[in-house]
């Protein structure tokens, strides 16, 4: 009897490169494996979306570790997601999300865009995101909100921030609220900094016991645009393995279908490791294994994050 596969959320990276050089991102240091600096062709994207849709996918994030808005035809990718009945989300630095391009993405059916804004003011934004664009990003977000209100589109704008100094987290949060959230009017998530599976030396450590992050057991899948050894559409355990991309490949959609990858030896070995505590090397140093109850510092979402993300599950359900 074939095992039933249920996928609620798929993170599908449509572009592996980025136009930013953020301080804390392994895209910048140590740099990403060249095999992952690819753009996913639209026919492969639709084939993957179709396979996920056949297994109940509710939401597709057109992101990963690259910048989706570098694709000029991104609205066509969004239309494919909506064609198969899923919600379409993007996490972006927001630099190119403006003007007619912004309108085309929203008109195509984009349901949410999270602006990654690491820095609670202009000076800190420049330090961490290596670009003097704090005011531009605020303006882009405001224009998108205005367009949504004008058209009645089923879309909302959110922001994403990582605490830069745990010792001053409360003050930093107030600055971020004042300088971005309240001024722009976005939904927001503010988290403690993470270490990208050990690829980044996090100066703000998380605290707590060690147990599975839950991702290997959850009904979600992470797919990259590129891969290794000529493969494309690599499947990863999660997005945190950026910087260790080549170590964590569970299969390639250019070589296998979803069922073969999901039920394959590599994915099952990952699940076994997270069951026994014998984690693979790319997981051992990841601070998502730390059960820190205060990792989510702030959100102004009225409901649970997992609900607004379009799923019925929470990763906490799988942290056994």
Secondary structure, 3 states (H helix, E strand, C coil): CCCCCCCCEEEECCECCCCCCCCCCCHHHHHCCHHHCCECCHHHHHHHHHHHHCCCCCEEECCCCCCHHHCCCHHHHHHHHHHCCCEEEEEECCCCCCHHHHHHHHHHCCCEEEEECCCCCHHHHHHHHCCCCHHHHHHHHHHHHHHHHHHCCCCEEEEEEEECCHHHHHHHHHHHHHHHHHHHHCEEEEEECCCHHHCCCCCCCCCCEECCCCHHHCCEEEECCCCCCCCCCEEECCHHHCCCHHHCCCEECCCCCHHHHHCCHHHHHHHHHHHHCCCCHHHHCCHHHEECCCCEEEECCCCCHHHHCCCCCCHHHHCC
